[in-house]
Amino acid sequence: MSWRRLRILIQHLPPESHTMTALRNQLSDEELAEQADKGEPEKGRWSQLEQLTASVVDATRRVEYVLLCTNIENKAKWPKPPEPVARPGAKAPRAKPKISEAAAEVLLQLINGGAA
């Protein structure tokens, strides 16, 4: 068997295999961050089964959230939307930037036609 053939066989192993798990577990934090930037969660430290389980948890949380929101009359008392389960090798959701008081004032002036 050639080295090329061996490499191809290893690359096409299922993500749950012991070899692929060992390769994923050897990744450094920098390599995991690089894969997160590329958006390759399948190369993270979780198997497909763990990814699917996280998807089920996310779906259950969303259903619970919708159920709570439909049964609470006052919108101010609604709970915050659920955060998805963090997955290795995938980017974390970005936080929405907060606008400063000064920037809000400038924006209000622009909207009202105060700036020329």
N, C-alpha and C positions, 0 to 999 in steps of 0.2 A: 504494500500500500504506500502511496506517495504521501508526502507531507501536505500537499494541496488537498488530496482526497480526505485526509484526516481533519484538516481545518474545516472543510465544507461539512463534513459529518457533525463536527462539534457545533458549528454555527447553526445547523438546522435541527438541533435537539429541541425537544419541547421545553418551554420555560420552567416547567415543574421538575425537570430532571435534576439529579444530584449534581451533575457536572455544571449545568447552568447556574444552579443555586450557589455552588462553590465559587464560580467566577463572579457572580453578582456580589457575594459577600466579601470578596477581595477588593472591590472598588473603593477608592479613596473618596473622601468628602468632595474633593475638587472634581473628580470624574462624575460623581452623582450630580453635582451642581451643573456640570456641562451637559449632561443628559437631560436635566430638567429644562435647561435653556433650549435644547433641541426639541423638547416635547416627546421623549421616548419613554413613557412609563413602563413599557414592556421590558425594558432593560434595567428596571429598578430592582429592588430587593424583594418584591412580592411576586408570588406565582399568580397564574391566571385565576385560580380558585380564590385567592385572597383579594384580587381585584374585583371579582364578581361579588364577593361577600361585602366589600366596601360599597359597591353600587347598590346592593340591596339595603344596606343601612342608610345610605343617602336617600333612596326612594321612600323608605319608611319614615324618615324624619320629615321629608317634604309632605307626605300624606298627613302626618300628625299636625304639622304646621297649618296646612290648609284647613283641616278639620277644626283646629282651635280658632282660626281666624273667622270661619263661617259661623261659629257658635258664640263669638264675643261681639256684642253689639257696638261697643265703644272702640273705635279704631285706635285711640290712644293707648288702650290696654293690650293691644296685640303684642305677642312676643316677637322677638327679633327672628328673621329668617334663619333657618339652620345652616351652619357651615358644613361643607362637604368634608368627608374624611380625608385627611391629608394622605396622599399617595407618594411613595418614594419614586423619584425619577420624573415627577410632574411638578410644574410650577405651582406655587401657592397663589391663591387669588390675590390680586393687588387690592390694597386698601384704597378707597376713594379719597382723593386729596381734599383736605379741609381748606376752605377759603378764609383768608384772614379778614379782619374787620376793615382794614384799609382797602384791600382789594375788593371787598363787597361794596364799599362806598364808591369806588371808582367805577365799578360795573353798573351800579345804580345810576350814576351820573350819565354814563354812556347810553344806557337804555332810555333814559328820559331826555336825551338830546342835549345834555349840558356840556358835552365836550365837542369842540369843533374840529 
